[in-house]
Amino acid sequence: MTSRPGRAPGPEVDALIIGAGLSGLVAARQLLAAGLSVRVLDKGRSVGGRLATRRMAGAVVDHGAQFFTVRGPSLSAQVDDWTSRGLVRVWCNGFDGDDGHPRYIGTAGMNSLAKDLAARVDIRVPSMAVATRFDDLGHWEVTTDDGTVHRSASLLSTAPVPQSFSLVFESVEGLPREVFDADYDRTLGLLVVLDGPSAVPPPGGVQHPRPGVAFVADNSLKGISPVPALTVHADPEWSLDRWDADADLVESELHQLAEPFIGQASIVEAQVKRWRFATPRQPWSERCWIDDGTRLVLGGDAFAGPRFEGAWDSGVAAAEAVVTLCRSRR
Ligand SMILES: Cc1cc2nc3c(=O)[nH]c(=O)nc-3n(C[C@H](O)[C@H](O)[C@H](O)COP(=O)(O)OP(=O)(O)OC[C@H]3O[C@@H](n4cnc5c(N)ncnc54)[C@H](O)[C@@H]3O)c2cc1C
């Protein structure tokens, strides 16, 4: 690319997206479908964010989102497509009896859905946005931790809102303090590969089974792992109480929480997982936040609900906003 002396070069893409979690990926797909050029940056080694699946000791373990539900037509259409391609199926209709509402899973783990959405999208990983600037010519400049400067006509950040705030607050006036003041619940989790069946009953998931535990999944009964493996998520209070405790103590206490679900099996391998930004406590009242003046949009599950479908809906709304902002600029 060439540039006039003394002037910054023009934007490389119409829309730059920070975050390749579900919201960012859905938005990227919609923007490409609308004919805009898009680039997505994520600080992780791969796409998916909280849609995370780990392979360990022959097991396949979902360690972020465990399943999802569908209410609206937008996600419903995508689920029909995923189901027809064998990427999604119903796990069960509830964990404490049949309540008639399907719980969907990725047949190869939740992260496989992120990978499917990421196909053919220009994604840069690992690429952590460390600074942003809205320049005099009305373009965004985002600098990543490898020193690259990405230039775009619009910016969509789907990072957790405190991180979005620290990236853009110097460039934008009128950022809503309330949303950035809101904190996220944390989750401490234990992933355990077993040498035999666990004590978790079919269908392989239990919600709030004992004090301190939010959810336990048997990834084998769930149908994603060839060998028995548990995901044990502590609840927000338990996780907050121990967040800064000694790592060995946390691991030992997580093992105590997990013990009743391990039953007679022995542990082959165990790992602790920490989610600092697991669940936004008070979602914003609108599906995204838009600044017309700088063509900045903020999205993610903090805006449309702290779950898979909230992240999806926010990504869709954010993409619509970016399309409008970019078209009004032309
Ligand atoms: C333990 C746990 C269990 C859950 N269980 C369920 C469940 O069973 N059902 C359900 O519906 N939902 C569940 N959820 C919630 C669901 O996972 C989220 O709502 C959804 O995945 C959020 O997607 P997102 O795109 O908004 O955010 P994220 O997935 O968090 O994506 C944001 C992305 O931004 C990236 N990022 C952040 N800062 C930067 C930066 N400076 N530069 C570049 N990239 C950056 C991050 O790496 C991340 O990939 C669970 C979440 C957790 C943590």
The ligand as a MOL file (V3000), in Angstrom:
LIG
                    3D

  0  0  0     0  0            999 V3000
M  V30 BEGIN CTAB
M  V30 COUNTS 53 58 0 0 0
M  V30 BEGIN ATOM
M  V30 1 C -17.4620 -21.5340 32.4380 0
M  V30 2 C -18.5370 -21.0510 31.4870 0
M  V30 3 C -19.6590 -21.8230 31.2620 0
M  V30 4 C -20.6480 -21.3680 30.3960 0
M  V30 5 N -21.7230 -22.1690 30.1430 0
M  V30 6 C -22.6480 -21.7760 29.2480 0
M  V30 7 C -23.7020 -22.6460 28.8900 0
M  V30 8 O -23.7460 -23.8140 29.3230 0
M  V30 9 N -24.6460 -22.1920 28.0120 0
M  V30 10 C -24.5710 -20.9350 27.4540 0
M  V30 11 O -25.4520 -20.5670 26.6630 0
M  V30 12 N -23.5540 -20.0910 27.7580 0
M  V30 13 C -22.5970 -20.4980 28.6280 0
M  V30 14 N -21.5390 -19.6780 28.9050 0
M  V30 15 C -21.5240 -18.3210 28.3240 0
M  V30 16 C -21.0620 -18.3110 26.8570 0
M  V30 17 O -19.8810 -19.0590 26.7410 0
M  V30 18 C -20.8030 -16.8640 26.4700 0
M  V30 19 O -21.9910 -16.1110 26.6650 0
M  V30 20 C -20.3590 -16.6520 25.0170 0
M  V30 21 O -19.4850 -17.6440 24.5840 0
M  V30 22 C -19.7180 -15.2640 24.9430 0
M  V30 23 O -19.2840 -14.9780 23.6260 0
M  V30 24 P -18.6480 -13.5400 23.3280 0
M  V30 25 O -18.2330 -13.5420 21.8960 0
M  V30 26 O -19.5690 -12.4750 23.7990 0
M  V30 27 O -17.3620 -13.4400 24.2800 0
M  V30 28 P -16.0200 -14.2960 24.3150 0
M  V30 29 O -16.2720 -15.6950 23.9210 0
M  V30 30 O -15.4310 -14.0450 25.6580 0
M  V30 31 O -15.1230 -13.6160 23.1830 0
M  V30 32 C -14.3930 -12.4380 23.4070 0
M  V30 33 C -13.0290 -12.6300 22.7460 0
M  V30 34 O -12.3010 -11.4060 22.8610 0
M  V30 35 C -10.9430 -11.7550 22.9370 0
M  V30 36 N -10.2190 -10.5970 23.4510 0
M  V30 37 C -10.3570 -9.9850 24.6560 0
M  V30 38 N -9.5300 -8.9350 24.7450 0
M  V30 39 C -8.8610 -8.8720 23.5780 0
M  V30 40 C -7.8530 -8.0100 23.0510 0
M  V30 41 N -7.3800 -6.9580 23.7620 0
M  V30 42 N -7.3680 -8.2370 21.8090 0
M  V30 43 C -7.8170 -9.2810 21.0710 0
M  V30 44 N -8.7660 -10.1470 21.5240 0
M  V30 45 C -9.2890 -9.9340 22.7470 0
M  V30 46 C -10.9220 -12.9650 23.8570 0
M  V30 47 O -9.7270 -13.7210 23.7000 0
M  V30 48 C -12.1700 -13.7040 23.4030 0
M  V30 49 O -11.8680 -14.7250 22.4470 0
M  V30 50 C -20.5170 -20.1130 29.7450 0
M  V30 51 C -19.3600 -19.3490 29.9630 0
M  V30 52 C -18.3680 -19.8140 30.8100 0
M  V30 53 C -17.1030 -19.0110 30.9850 0
M  V30 END ATOM
M  V30 BEGIN BOND
M  V30 1 1 1 2
M  V30 2 1 2 3
M  V30 3 2 2 52
M  V30 4 2 3 4
M  V30 5 1 4 5
M  V30 6 1 4 50
M  V30 7 2 5 6
M  V30 8 1 6 7
M  V30 9 1 6 13
M  V30 10 2 7 8
M  V30 11 1 7 9
M  V30 12 1 9 10
M  V30 13 2 10 11
M  V30 14 1 10 12
M  V30 15 2 12 13
M  V30 16 1 13 14
M  V30 17 1 14 15
M  V30 18 1 14 50
M  V30 19 1 15 16
M  V30 20 1 16 17
M  V30 21 1 16 18
M  V30 22 1 18 19
M  V30 23 1 18 20
M  V30 24 1 20 21
M  V30 25 1 20 22
M  V30 26 1 22 23
M  V30 27 1 23 24
M  V30 28 2 24 25
M  V30 29 1 24 26
M  V30 30 1 24 27
M  V30 31 1 27 28
M  V30 32 2 28 29
M  V30 33 1 28 30
M  V30 34 1 28 31
M  V30 35 1 31 32
M  V30 36 1 32 33
M  V30 37 1 33 34
M  V30 38 1 33 48
M  V30 39 1 34 35
M  V30 40 1 35 36
M  V30 41 1 35 46
M  V30 42 1 36 37
M  V30 43 1 36 45
M  V30 44 2 37 38
M  V30 45 1 38 39
M  V30 46 1 39 40
M  V30 47 2 39 45
M  V30 48 1 40 41
M  V30 49 2 40 42
M  V30 50 1 42 43
M  V30 51 2 43 44
M  V30 52 1 44 45
M  V30 53 1 46 47
M  V30 54 1 46 48
M  V30 55 1 48 49
M  V30 56 2 50 51
M  V30 57 1 51 52
M  V30 58 1 52 53
M  V30 END BOND
M  V30 END CTAB
M  END
